Amino acid sequence: MKKLIAVVVGCMAVVAAGVTLSEAERAEGWRLLWDGKSFDGWVRADGTTPAGEGWEIKDGTLAVVPRRVWAGNGQWKCNPIPGARAKGGMDICTRESFRDFHLKVDFRLPRAANSGIKYFYNPDRNGGTAPEYQLLDPTHPAPPNVTEEAFANKRLASLYYFYPADAAKYLKPCGEWNTAEVISRGRHVEHWLNGMKVLSYERGDSKFREAFKLTKWNKPKFLEGGAWGEAPSGRILLQDHDDAVAFRNIKIRTIR
């Protein structure tokens, strides 16, 4: 079947494989961050290298080419296709930066998969680290000798390494599409999953800064360029964590 872009009579929606944008969304200021067919507008995490390596565009989805698959019993095994993927860590980010925004991203997680959506990302600030909406399938095990309570801030929809989110109950069954949302206005940030708000916090308040002290980034090299996670603007980044995580319908609007 050919990938078509059409105007749907009545709702006047732009429709393509993996891309939808209704006329009502356009009126609200929404625009697509991914066109469903190319890497236009996206680069590697260094901020300049063309995106593409380690990713695949197929049937309207933007997916990580996996380097591992879940084998169960707390174990992964290498990608069964020899030589299919030589390197990992091929994160991609938008060329454009954003300040106050509402982001929506459809995502699909295979069993035990790990990924994330980072925002306020700047490759030249804080050692290339940034706040992250964690994408983690609930079957992903906690590391050995780490309690589930201690691992809670690495679970689905959490602010990775900072605050846990009560989100697993809103997740659709493994292999189905879900929708992550990040709403940021000034210092206030919210994480949503499938239409439900699961977390809110204030970037740079005393609670945030105290939580930062307990993270793996509490080192001088991650403070270069300014206070961690407090950049006034930054890019949107999709993480490659070696698992076959897929994305589609990536859209954003500026909010006041």
C-alpha angles and dihedrals in degrees: 000000000000119000104245134191108208142170109234111216112236101019093037092214124171103233129187135146104295093356130093129165118166126208088246090056090049089053089052090054100258119150134176120260092190125039096208095241113053146025093251109146093018133097139172117281091266085074099239113046113098114260122237111084111111094014135091131204111206135149092353097307131113106215140175114244098233126236093189141025129208112260097179130239090078093301138115128200129208122267103282091225105085113230094003092125124018101177139032133202097066096152115175129207140185119267088224127073126219136204116181107015150147111223127192124188129173111215137182123203126200118213114305092353123163127206141123149207113233125196135188083034119168119172089210098050132072092358091296093300126128144162112299136205097215119229110196128149109235092238091064104113125232113248117268113284092013116117121227089242091056090047094051094098089059094054128104117311093359122137090254112252092355118062133007122230126213092226113122092088089062095050118108119231118290112283096027125109120262132183124233120194132190119192116189125179116166106313095336116100131180131192118208131186123196092339097315125109107232104168141015132180145157118249111229100008120131093266092051093049092048090050090050090060088065095051129095089248096066092112131107094251091060092053095059111121096022145315112333115266094001101101111139091228140001149156131282113246132194114206127228107208096164095264126113096254115161132204136193140158093041107179140156142187133194115244130200 
